[in-house]
Amino acid sequence: MKRTITAGIVHGLLVISSLTTVLPFIWMILTSFKTYEESIHIPMIILPSSWNFDNFTEVLAKFPFAYFYTNTFLMMAVVVIGQLAICSLAAYAFARLRFPGRDLVFLLCLSLMMVPGQIFLIPRYSLMVKWRLTDTLTALWLPRLFSVFGVFMLRQFFSALPRDLDEAAKIDGCSYWGIYHRVLLPLIKPGLVSLGILIALDSWKDLMWPLIVNTDMKKQTLSAGLAYLIGEHTTIYPLVMAGGLMAAAPMIILFFIFQRYFIEGIALSGIKL
């Protein structure tokens, strides 16, 4: 009896938590189909009077969403590939190789995770100005090619693999590079996929850096482009919600496609054999 009551309470709390998470997204979808008068009406109107796509067509007509999507996808692809390559190499070195000061260097890298990312905005911007990369697509992805979190996460996966694999590969004449990309890298596929999803999500929703480094609207990303939907005096909420829905849809689709690897990677990232 107690077990049934406990299970009921737990499931009730999970349902409430799920609704709390999903309701804002549902409200965004409903508002994207409303008129401006319906969106500010008191008392609130839950369902729009008519389901039309006028808000979506208006957003596409007023703002260069084709450039926003292209810039965001290009930046995301470069950042994901670059971070997975660089972070996996660094994680392999920290987890499997022995060299003087390895643990000290790793601790220094981890200490960077304790520092707020906003502190690095000014040095990064100064570098972009010095290298004359402001208002370019390169400035969107170049400072994001390395992540301490990515190194830490993949190091956990490499550390969880038995060291007998390295010894067997060395006996077969495999080099360190061969052990890395032929033996160990395929075994941490869930970690690579889950980290790739996290990197893609972080790149997709980054707002501050694109607004700082680029002023040309055609060189902006989706998240920064949505900021242009916020009016100085009046905000047309249905337009903002329509733009937000178009910006969020690709990431939601990406998660549902790779959710198995994502959940498996997060679940295994803390296990060390």
Phi, psi and omega in degrees: 000313179297321180296321179295317179295317179298316179297321178296318179296316180298314180295323177297317178295322178295320178296316179297317179297319179296317178296321178299325179283320188275329185303316178301323179292319177298319179296324177297318179296313181296318182293329181295342179258001182270165168275168181297321180297320179292327183288336181250008183291140175237123000292164185297143174260120185284306183258140176292151181293328178215140181268100180230165183252025181298321181296321180292316180294325179292319178297316180294330180283324185275332187233146182283070183294336176297318176293319179302312180295314182298312180298319182292316180295318179296313180299315182298316181297314180295317182294317181297311181296315181296314181293318179298321180290309184290315182293324179291323177295315179295319180295321177298318180296317182289331186268326190244339183261154178244120178210155184299133177078014183300309183294323179295315179297320179295319177296322177296321177295317179297328180297335178294335178291342179277349183265130177301137183297335181297337180295331183273357184295315182294312176301320179296317180295321178299320177295318180297322177293317181297321180272002179059046180249004177293150184060037175228159177289333179299323181295339181286325186251337186301314181286356186251015185281354179226143180218125177296321178299320179297319177297314180299316183293314182288331176298324177298321180290315179298321181293334182283346181278141179298140179287348176298332178297318179296315182297318179295320179293322178295320178299324178281004177087019181279138176278175177299320178296319179295319177299321182295305191265345179260328186255304190275320185301317178296336182281344180252030180304316177302321178293320178296317181294314181294319177294321178299320178295317179296319178295316180298316179296316180296320178292321183296321186261004181294124184250316191292312185296313177301322179293330181281314190273337181236138176246340178288125183298329181284354177250017182263164176262178182297313183297318178290325178295327178295334179296334179288345178282345179276114181286158180290322181246324182227136178248122177275097188299320178300325178292318178298317180292324177295316177295320178296322178294318178294328179283326184277333187303315181299321180291325178294317177297318180299319180294316181294330179289319186250021186296327180297313179293323181296311181294319179295320180294317179293322182292328185264352189295337181260003183270132177230119182278000000 
